[in-house]
Amino acid sequence: MYPWERVTPKQDSTMRIIHECTSRGFDVAITQTSNLTIRDSITLSYCKTIVKKDKIPKSIPVFYRSIEFELGMHSLNEFDVIFMRANPPLDPLVLNFLDSIKDETFIINAVDGLREANNKIYTASYCDPDREIIPATHVSKNIDYLLQIIEESENDKMILKPLDGFGGSGVIVIEKAAMHNIKSLLEFYINKTKGESNYVILQDFVEGAEEGDVRILMLNGKPIGALRRRPAKGDVRSNISAGGSVEKYKLTKADKILCDKIGKKLVQDGIYYAGLDIINGKLIEINVMSPGTITDINRLNNTKLQVIIVDYLEKVIREKKKLKDNFRAEDIYEN
C-alpha cells in the first residue's frame, strides 16, 4: 500500500479493509513495493505486521492510532491473500516479483490483470466500435496527431489527462476557442519529464460532465456500492481528493447493464476489485490499483462494504484450499 504515514484514517478505504481483517483475527501485515526483494529464489518483503490484541477498537481513527507493529522480513507465499493498494502508476518490475508467487497466493488484483490494466490504456482499448459505453478516446504522445484530433472533433470541448495520473491529478478541459494555447499545453504535458516524453489521453467531453460522475465499486464482476461525486465550484474534477462532494446514488437499469458488460471482462482479466467512473452512461475510467470511496458509500447507505469484500476473500481461500485438498486426496487414491 501507500506509506502508512499518509493514511487519513477517518476517510481511508484501505483502513476499513485492514480493520475488518484484524477484527476477524487474521494475521495482517502491510508493506510497500520498495520493500520487495528476492533471496535464494524466494520473493520476500520487509513488512509491518500488526500486533494482535484482545480488543479491537470499533472506531477506525482510534484503531489506527492504537496499532503496534512487529517489523520483519516475510516470504510472500506465507500469506493467503495479497491485497494490492498502492497508488498508480505501478512499477512493472513489481509484477515481476509477484510472478513467482501468483500460483500460490491469491493476489487481488491478479498480476496479469494489473499488468494489462494498471494505467488508463486499459479502458481506452475496450472494444466498443459503436461508442455505446466509452467516449471516443485517443492515447498518444504525438503532438501533431493530437492537434489534428482536436481540430477534426465535432465537439467544442475535450478532456485531456495524463496516462498515469490518479485522484483527478492533471485532468483539464480544453476548448477549440483556445486552440492557440493547446499546442503549448500538449508540449507541457508530454515533455514535462526531462529526457522522456509522456503519453496523454484525449477524450470526447461527455455532456453532463460538469455535474460530476458516478463511482461504482465492482467485486468479482458485480457492483457492490455506488455514489455520485460532484465537482467543487469552478472545477471539472469530481474526485473527492480534488475537493469534490458526494451524494447517495442508486444504480439505474442502464448502469446495471453496463456493469454486467464490463464485469465479465474484468473477471476474465483477473480484475476482481475495481472502481468504475461513469458519466451520463459512459465509462470514463476503470481504477484497478487502489479505488477509494468505501467510507463514503458506507456512510451514505448505512452499510459496511469491507465486510462484503473480506467475505469474498474468505470464500476464495476456502475454495482454493478445498481444491488443493481434493488434489491431495486424488494423489493418495492413485498411489
ROMARTOR-121179 format. One record per residue (C-alpha): residue number from 1; x, y, z; residue in three letters. Coordinates in nm, 3 decimals. Each point is the difference from the previous one (the first is absolute). Last residue first. Example, Ala and Ser with C-alpha at 12.3 -4.5 7.8 and 13.67 -1.06 7.14 Angstrom:
> 2; 1.367; -0.106; 0.714; SER
> 1; -0.137; -0.344; 0.066; ALA
This chain:
> 335; -0.089; -4.420; -0.529; ASN
> 334; -0.306; 0.106; -0.199; GLU
> 333; -0.208; 0.044; 0.316; TYR
> 332; 0.272; 0.201; 0.174; ILE
> 331; 0.042; 0.229; -0.305; ASP
> 330; -0.379; 0.047; -0.025; GLU
> 329; -0.016; 0.099; 0.370; ALA
> 328; 0.279; 0.252; -0.051; ARG
> 327; -0.182; 0.153; -0.297; PHE
> 326; -0.318; 0.021; 0.206; ASN
> 325; 0.190; 0.173; 0.282; ASP
> 324; 0.129; 0.262; -0.246; LYS
> 323; -0.349; 0.064; -0.135; LEU
> 322; -0.136; 0.038; 0.354; LYS
> 321; 0.286; 0.236; 0.084; LYS
> 320; -0.072; 0.215; -0.305; LYS
> 319; -0.375; -0.001; 0.072; GLU
> 318; 0.056; 0.106; 0.361; ARG
> 317; 0.242; 0.271; -0.116; ILE
> 316; -0.249; 0.143; -0.250; VAL
> 315; -0.282; -0.004; 0.256; LYS
> 314; 0.214; 0.181; 0.258; GLU
> 313; 0.088; 0.269; -0.255; LEU
> 312; -0.368; 0.045; -0.089; TYR
> 311; -0.100; 0.037; 0.366; ASP
> 310; 0.285; 0.254; 0.025; VAL
> 309; -0.154; 0.212; -0.277; ILE
> 308; -0.359; -0.027; 0.129; ILE
> 307; 0.111; 0.100; 0.350; VAL
> 306; 0.207; 0.286; -0.143; GLN
> 305; -0.315; 0.130; -0.166; LEU
> 304; -0.148; 0.089; 0.335; LYS
> 303; -0.347; 0.151; -0.037; THR
> 302; -0.200; 0.299; 0.119; ASN
> 301; -0.054; 0.114; -0.359; ASN
> 300; 0.157; 0.347; -0.003; LEU
> 299; 0.258; -0.082; 0.267; ARG
> 298; 0.109; -0.329; -0.155; ASN
> 297; 0.022; 0.157; -0.347; ILE
> 296; 0.213; 0.279; 0.148; ASP
> 295; 0.239; -0.236; 0.178; THR
> 294; 0.040; -0.236; -0.297; ILE
> 293; 0.072; 0.296; -0.232; THR
> 292; 0.350; -0.119; -0.106; GLY
> 291; 0.142; -0.187; -0.296; PRO
> 290; 0.357; -0.117; 0.065; SER
> 289; 0.151; -0.161; -0.309; MET
> 288; -0.278; -0.096; -0.242; VAL
> 287; -0.176; 0.328; -0.084; ASN
> 286; -0.203; -0.033; -0.319; ILE
> 285; -0.061; 0.333; -0.172; GLU
> 284; -0.255; 0.191; -0.207; ILE
> 283; -0.277; -0.256; -0.054; LEU
> 282; -0.295; 0.181; -0.157; LYS
> 281; -0.355; -0.008; 0.140; GLY
> 280; -0.013; 0.374; 0.071; ASN
> 279; 0.342; -0.004; 0.165; ILE
> 278; 0.140; -0.321; 0.147; ILE
> 277; 0.311; -0.067; 0.209; ASP
> 276; 0.041; -0.371; 0.075; LEU
> 275; 0.194; -0.108; 0.307; GLY
> 274; 0.161; -0.342; 0.005; ALA
> 273; 0.033; -0.327; 0.189; TYR
> 272; 0.028; -0.339; -0.170; TYR
> 271; 0.207; 0.110; -0.298; ILE
> 270; 0.132; -0.337; -0.116; GLY
> 269; -0.057; 0.068; -0.371; ASP
> 268; -0.303; -0.229; -0.025; GLN
> 267; -0.133; 0.156; 0.319; VAL
> 266; 0.024; 0.349; -0.150; LEU
> 265; -0.140; -0.116; -0.334; LYS
> 264; -0.317; -0.134; 0.161; LYS
> 263; -0.037; 0.309; 0.215; GLY
> 262; 0.007; 0.244; -0.292; ILE
> 261; -0.310; -0.141; -0.167; LYS
> 260; -0.185; -0.062; 0.328; ASP
> 259; 0.097; 0.343; 0.133; CYS
> 258; -0.135; 0.163; -0.318; LEU
> 257; -0.330; -0.186; 0.034; ILE
> 256; -0.021; 0.101; 0.367; LYS
> 255; 0.066; 0.364; -0.082; ASP
> 254; -0.273; -0.006; -0.268; ALA
> 253; -0.250; -0.135; 0.254; LYS
> 252; 0.096; 0.281; 0.234; THR
> 251; 0.230; -0.036; 0.300; LEU
> 250; -0.107; 0.194; 0.307; LYS
> 249; 0.214; 0.292; 0.110; TYR
> 248; 0.063; 0.176; 0.330; LYS
> 247; 0.195; 0.321; -0.038; GLU
> 246; 0.368; 0.094; 0.014; VAL
> 245; 0.202; 0.322; -0.010; SER
> 244; 0.306; 0.087; -0.209; GLY
> 243; 0.308; 0.169; 0.144; GLY
> 242; 0.270; -0.160; -0.217; ALA
> 241; 0.043; -0.299; 0.235; SER
> 240; -0.376; -0.056; -0.030; ILE
> 239; 0.042; -0.035; -0.375; ASN
> 238; -0.264; 0.185; -0.202; SER
> 237; 0.242; 0.196; -0.217; ARG
> 236; -0.133; 0.282; -0.220; VAL
> 235; 0.066; 0.273; 0.257; ASP
> 234; -0.157; 0.347; 0.041; GLY
> 233; -0.223; -0.107; 0.287; LYS
> 232; 0.109; -0.335; 0.138; ALA
> 231; -0.086; -0.299; -0.212; PRO
> 230; -0.292; -0.228; 0.092; ARG
> 229; 0.052; -0.371; 0.064; ARG
> 228; -0.291; -0.243; -0.016; ARG
> 227; 0.022; -0.321; 0.202; LEU
> 226; 0.015; -0.373; -0.058; ALA
> 225; 0.019; -0.337; 0.171; GLY
> 224; 0.045; -0.374; -0.053; ILE
> 223; -0.007; -0.015; -0.380; PRO
> 222; 0.080; -0.347; -0.138; LYS
> 221; 0.300; -0.132; -0.197; GLY
> 220; 0.180; -0.157; 0.296; ASN
> 219; -0.038; 0.323; 0.197; LEU
> 218; -0.084; 0.325; -0.179; MET
> 217; -0.017; 0.341; 0.167; LEU
> 216; -0.202; 0.254; -0.198; ILE
> 215; 0.098; 0.368; -0.007; ARG
> 214; -0.250; 0.228; -0.174; VAL
> 213; 0.112; 0.327; -0.157; ASP
> 212; -0.027; 0.375; 0.038; GLY
> 211; -0.248; 0.264; -0.114; GLU
> 210; 0.254; 0.160; -0.236; GLU
> 209; 0.030; -0.340; -0.167; ALA
> 208; -0.364; 0.024; -0.110; GLY
> 207; 0.082; -0.021; -0.368; GLU
> 206; 0.301; -0.224; -0.051; VAL
> 205; 0.315; 0.178; -0.118; PHE
> 204; 0.172; -0.221; -0.254; ASP
> 203; 0.329; -0.135; 0.130; GLN
> 202; 0.365; 0.086; -0.043; LEU
> 201; 0.231; -0.214; 0.211; ILE
> 200; 0.365; 0.087; 0.044; VAL
> 199; 0.323; -0.193; -0.048; TYR
> 198; 0.320; 0.139; 0.148; ASN
> 197; 0.330; 0.098; -0.161; SER
> 196; 0.336; -0.078; 0.160; GLU
> 195; 0.325; 0.195; 0.021; GLY
> 194; -0.135; 0.249; 0.251; LYS
> 193; -0.354; -0.085; 0.109; THR
> 192; -0.240; 0.285; -0.093; LYS
> 191; 0.012; -0.094; -0.370; ASN
> 190; -0.350; -0.140; -0.051; ILE
> 189; -0.202; 0.216; 0.238; TYR
> 188; 0.192; 0.323; -0.072; PHE
> 187; 0.009; -0.058; -0.377; GLU
> 186; -0.373; -0.071; 0.002; LEU
> 185; -0.065; 0.331; 0.178; LEU
> 184; 0.219; 0.192; -0.245; SER
> 183; -0.191; -0.156; -0.288; LYS
> 182; -0.331; 0.083; 0.169; ILE
> 181; 0.053; 0.373; 0.047; ASN
> 180; -0.091; 0.116; -0.354; HIS
> 179; -0.298; -0.238; 0.005; MET
> 178; -0.168; 0.195; 0.280; ALA
> 177; -0.344; 0.006; -0.166; ALA
> 176; 0.051; -0.368; -0.075; LYS
> 175; -0.038; -0.069; 0.370; GLU
> 174; 0.210; -0.210; 0.237; ILE
> 173; -0.137; -0.143; 0.325; VAL
> 172; 0.257; -0.109; 0.258; ILE
> 171; 0.103; -0.310; 0.200; VAL
> 170; 0.353; 0.037; 0.142; GLY
> 169; -0.064; -0.183; 0.327; SER
> 168; -0.358; -0.124; 0.027; GLY
> 167; 0.088; -0.246; 0.276; GLY
> 166; 0.234; -0.185; -0.233; PHE
> 165; 0.238; 0.083; -0.284; GLY
> 164; 0.188; -0.255; -0.213; ASP
> 163; -0.131; 0.082; -0.347; LEU
> 162; -0.011; 0.374; 0.056; PRO
> 161; -0.332; 0.172; -0.068; LYS
> 160; -0.172; 0.201; -0.273; LEU
> 159; -0.379; 0.019; -0.029; ILE
> 158; -0.157; 0.145; -0.314; MET
> 157; -0.219; 0.302; -0.079; LYS
> 156; -0.146; 0.150; -0.317; ASP
> 155; -0.110; -0.341; -0.120; ASN
> 154; -0.004; -0.105; -0.365; GLU
> 153; 0.367; -0.089; 0.031; SER
> 152; 0.216; 0.062; -0.306; GLU
> 151; 0.204; 0.280; 0.161; GLU
> 150; 0.048; -0.194; 0.323; ILE
> 149; 0.104; -0.318; -0.183; ILE
> 148; 0.245; 0.198; -0.216; GLN
> 147; 0.156; 0.156; 0.308; LEU
> 146; 0.040; -0.348; 0.147; LEU
> 145; 0.175; -0.124; -0.315; TYR
> 144; 0.238; 0.296; -0.006; ASP
> 143; 0.081; -0.050; 0.369; ILE
> 142; 0.090; -0.368; -0.032; ASN
> 141; -0.008; -0.120; 0.361; LYS
> 140; -0.306; -0.217; -0.052; SER
> 139; -0.313; -0.151; 0.152; VAL
> 138; -0.328; 0.090; -0.169; HIS
> 137; -0.351; -0.060; 0.139; THR
> 136; -0.341; 0.030; -0.164; ALA
> 135; -0.247; -0.037; 0.289; PRO
> 134; -0.049; -0.352; 0.143; ILE
> 133; -0.334; -0.178; 0.054; ILE
> 132; -0.182; 0.006; -0.333; GLU
> 131; 0.296; 0.125; -0.200; ARG
> 130; -0.109; -0.206; -0.304; ASP
> 129; 0.340; -0.167; -0.030; PRO
> 128; 0.019; -0.088; 0.372; ASP
> 127; 0.294; -0.239; 0.042; CYS
> 126; 0.175; 0.114; 0.314; TYR
> 125; 0.345; 0.146; -0.074; SER
> 124; -0.069; 0.340; 0.159; ALA
> 123; -0.098; -0.160; 0.329; THR
> 122; 0.327; -0.192; 0.029; TYR
> 121; 0.204; 0.294; -0.130; ILE
> 120; -0.084; 0.174; 0.330; LYS
> 119; 0.276; -0.169; 0.195; ASN
> 118; 0.040; -0.314; 0.212; ASN
> 117; -0.224; -0.204; -0.231; ALA
> 116; 0.208; -0.252; -0.191; GLU
> 115; 0.274; -0.066; 0.254; ARG
> 114; -0.256; 0.037; 0.276; LEU
> 113; -0.210; -0.278; -0.154; GLY
> 112; 0.306; -0.222; -0.048; ASP
> 111; 0.096; 0.048; 0.364; VAL
> 110; -0.352; -0.065; 0.128; ALA
> 109; -0.175; 0.278; 0.190; ASN
> 108; -0.028; -0.116; 0.267; ILE
> 107; 0.277; -0.256; 0.040; ILE
> 106; -0.093; -0.348; 0.120; PHE
> 105; 0.325; -0.169; 0.102; THR
> 104; 0.151; -0.319; -0.141; GLU
> 103; -0.029; 0.042; -0.379; ASP
> 102; 0.085; 0.372; 0.015; LYS
> 101; 0.312; -0.062; 0.208; ILE
> 100; 0.286; 0.042; -0.251; SER
> 99; -0.191; 0.249; -0.216; ASP
> 98; -0.013; 0.236; 0.300; LEU
> 97; 0.360; 0.116; -0.047; PHE
> 96; -0.058; 0.053; -0.372; ASN
> 95; -0.315; 0.196; 0.086; LEU
> 94; 0.206; 0.241; 0.210; VAL
> 93; 0.230; 0.050; -0.300; LEU
> 92; -0.294; 0.158; -0.186; PRO
> 91; 0.017; 0.299; 0.241; ASP
> 90; -0.362; 0.082; 0.079; LEU
> 89; -0.130; 0.346; -0.087; PRO
> 88; -0.213; 0.001; 0.203; PRO
> 87; -0.062; -0.005; 0.377; ASN
> 86; 0.080; -0.320; 0.186; ALA
> 85; -0.298; -0.200; 0.130; ARG
> 84; 0.079; -0.351; -0.124; MET
> 83; -0.161; -0.253; 0.234; PHE
> 82; 0.223; -0.304; 0.044; ILE
> 81; -0.197; -0.297; 0.126; VAL
> 80; 0.083; -0.337; 0.159; ASP
> 79; 0.337; 0.128; 0.122; PHE
> 78; 0.312; -0.208; 0.062; GLU
> 77; 0.066; 0.015; -0.377; ASN
> 76; 0.123; 0.355; 0.052; LEU
> 75; 0.303; -0.115; 0.198; SER
> 74; 0.030; 0.234; 0.295; HIS
> 73; 0.268; 0.242; 0.122; MET
> 72; -0.068; 0.167; 0.332; GLY
> 71; -0.156; 0.281; 0.201; LEU
> 70; -0.261; -0.060; 0.270; GLU
> 69; -0.256; 0.277; 0.000; PHE
> 68; -0.225; 0.172; 0.251; GLU
> 67; -0.339; 0.140; -0.094; ILE
> 66; -0.178; 0.225; 0.249; SER
> 65; -0.006; 0.315; -0.217; ARG
> 64; -0.158; -0.182; -0.293; TYR
> 63; -0.256; -0.174; 0.222; PHE
> 62; -0.099; 0.335; 0.153; VAL
> 61; -0.045; 0.146; -0.350; PRO
> 60; -0.196; -0.312; -0.108; ILE
> 59; -0.235; 0.006; 0.301; SER
> 58; -0.101; -0.356; 0.089; LYS
> 57; 0.313; -0.045; 0.211; PRO
> 56; 0.135; -0.360; -0.013; ILE
> 55; 0.023; -0.176; 0.337; LYS
> 54; 0.219; -0.302; 0.070; ASP
> 53; 0.291; 0.142; -0.196; LYS
> 52; 0.201; -0.133; -0.293; LYS
> 51; 0.316; 0.189; -0.099; VAL
> 50; -0.035; 0.123; -0.358; ILE
> 49; 0.283; -0.124; -0.221; THR
> 48; 0.215; 0.268; -0.164; LYS
> 47; 0.173; -0.169; -0.290; CYS
> 46; 0.337; -0.023; -0.176; TYR
> 45; -0.084; -0.200; -0.307; SER
> 44; 0.095; -0.340; -0.132; LEU
> 43; 0.007; -0.184; -0.332; THR
> 42; 0.196; -0.326; 0.021; ILE
> 41; 0.260; -0.091; -0.265; SER
> 40; 0.276; -0.011; 0.263; ASP
> 39; -0.088; 0.354; 0.104; ARG
> 38; -0.232; 0.227; -0.197; ILE
> 37; -0.104; 0.345; 0.123; THR
> 36; -0.306; 0.220; 0.031; LEU
> 35; 0.018; 0.295; 0.241; ASN
> 34; -0.045; 0.270; -0.267; SER
> 33; -0.346; -0.144; -0.075; THR
> 32; -0.120; 0.095; 0.345; GLN
> 31; -0.100; -0.227; 0.286; THR
> 30; -0.288; -0.077; 0.231; ILE
> 29; -0.060; -0.305; 0.215; ALA
> 28; -0.321; -0.152; 0.133; VAL
> 27; -0.027; -0.331; 0.185; ASP
> 26; -0.372; -0.066; 0.001; PHE
> 25; -0.211; 0.021; 0.315; GLY
> 24; -0.325; 0.106; -0.162; ARG
> 23; 0.037; 0.352; 0.141; SER
> 22; 0.343; 0.023; -0.165; THR
> 21; -0.149; -0.076; -0.342; CYS
> 20; -0.279; 0.253; 0.050; GLU
> 19; 0.239; 0.270; 0.123; HIS
> 18; 0.236; -0.056; -0.294; ILE
> 17; -0.288; 0.028; -0.248; ILE
> 16; -0.130; 0.319; 0.161; ARG
> 15; 0.353; 0.141; 0.016; MET
> 14; 0.037; -0.051; -0.375; THR
> 13; -0.302; 0.224; -0.060; SER
> 12; 0.146; 0.305; 0.180; ASP
> 11; -0.240; 0.271; 0.113; GLN
> 10; 0.033; 0.034; 0.379; LYS
> 9; 0.334; -0.182; -0.007; PRO
> 8; 0.181; 0.250; -0.225; THR
> 7; 0.294; -0.220; -0.096; VAL
> 6; 0.314; 0.179; -0.116; ARG
> 5; 0.216; -0.133; 0.286; GLU
> 4; -0.078; -0.358; -0.101; TRP
> 3; 0.173; 0.053; -0.336; PRO
> 2; -0.206; -0.117; -0.301; TYR
> 1; -0.096; -0.368; -0.009; MET
